[in-house]
Every structure is written in structure tokens, then in C-alpha cells.
């Protein structure tokens, strides 16, 4: 398996909740196709996944790298 290089690592655990999604989407928009960001959170970011589905359609890939119980890490890749 290829080791993924992340263009950005975002740890939102210390960021105010209302600032989290805007920061994540800004960072995603800056990615080139084929690049990915690593998101670290203290809970399952499933609502963010649904927001990505709504706004990005099939332009992203979502892969859990760690699934709790204290830390969740998700690789979010830009496809095109």
C-alpha cells in the first residue's frame, strides 16, 4: 500500500466548533487533484462527511484511518 502524503494536517480538537467546517473546506479547496488532507477530531466527523457529499458530490474520497474512541482521523482526498 502506498504511503499517503498529506498536503495539510488539520487537528480541530482545539478549534472552536463554528470555525471547524469552514477551515476544513477552505483547506480542501486549496488542494490539487490527487492531494489529501488529514483531519484529526475528538468525535466521529460523520456530519462533515454528509456536508462533503452535498457540496462536492463525487469529487472527494473519505477514508477513516482511526475510529475512536478518543481520536478519529480521516483522510479526505480531492479527486478532480
N, C-alpha and C positions, 0 to 999 in steps of 0.2 A: 504494500500500500504506500502511496506517495505521501510524504510529509507535507502538509499544507502550510504555506507561508501566509501569514495574515498581514494585510496592509494596516489594519488598526485593531487594537485591543481595547475594548470598552468594558470597564468594570463599573456598573451602575449602582452598586450597593451603597455608595456614599453620595450619590446624586439625588437631589430632590425628585420625588416621583413625577411631578408635572414636567420636568425637564428631560426625562429619560427618553421617551419615544422621539421627540424632535431631534435630540442628539444622535440617536441611532440612525434615523432616516437621513439626516444630513451626511453622516459618515457613509452610509450606503450609497447615496447619490454620487459621492466623490470617487467611488470605486470604479475601476475599469472592468470591462467584461472579463470574467475568469478570476478576478480577485475576490477575497473574502475578508470578513471581519470576524473577530472572536468576541462574543458577548458573554460577560460573567454577571450573574444575578443571584439573589438570595431566595428566589422562588421560581417556579416554572413560568417562563415568559409566554405561555400559550396565547394570551390576548394579543401580544405583539405579532405572533405568527398569523393570527387572523387578520390583523391590520395589514401585514405584508401581502397576504393573499388578495385583500381588497384593493390595495394600491399598486401592487406590482404584477399581479397575475402569475404568469409562469416565468417571470424574469429573475427568480431567486431560487436558491436551494437552501433548505433549513435542515441542519443535522445536529442532533444532540451529541455532545462529546462527554458530558457529565450530567446526571439527572438526580441531583439531590442526595440526601435530604437537606443539606445546608447550602450547597453550591450547585448551580446549574450553569453549564457552559454550552453555548450554541455557536456553531459555525454558520454564518449567513453569507452565501456566495451570490455574486451578481453574475447572471448567465449571459446577458446581452446588453 
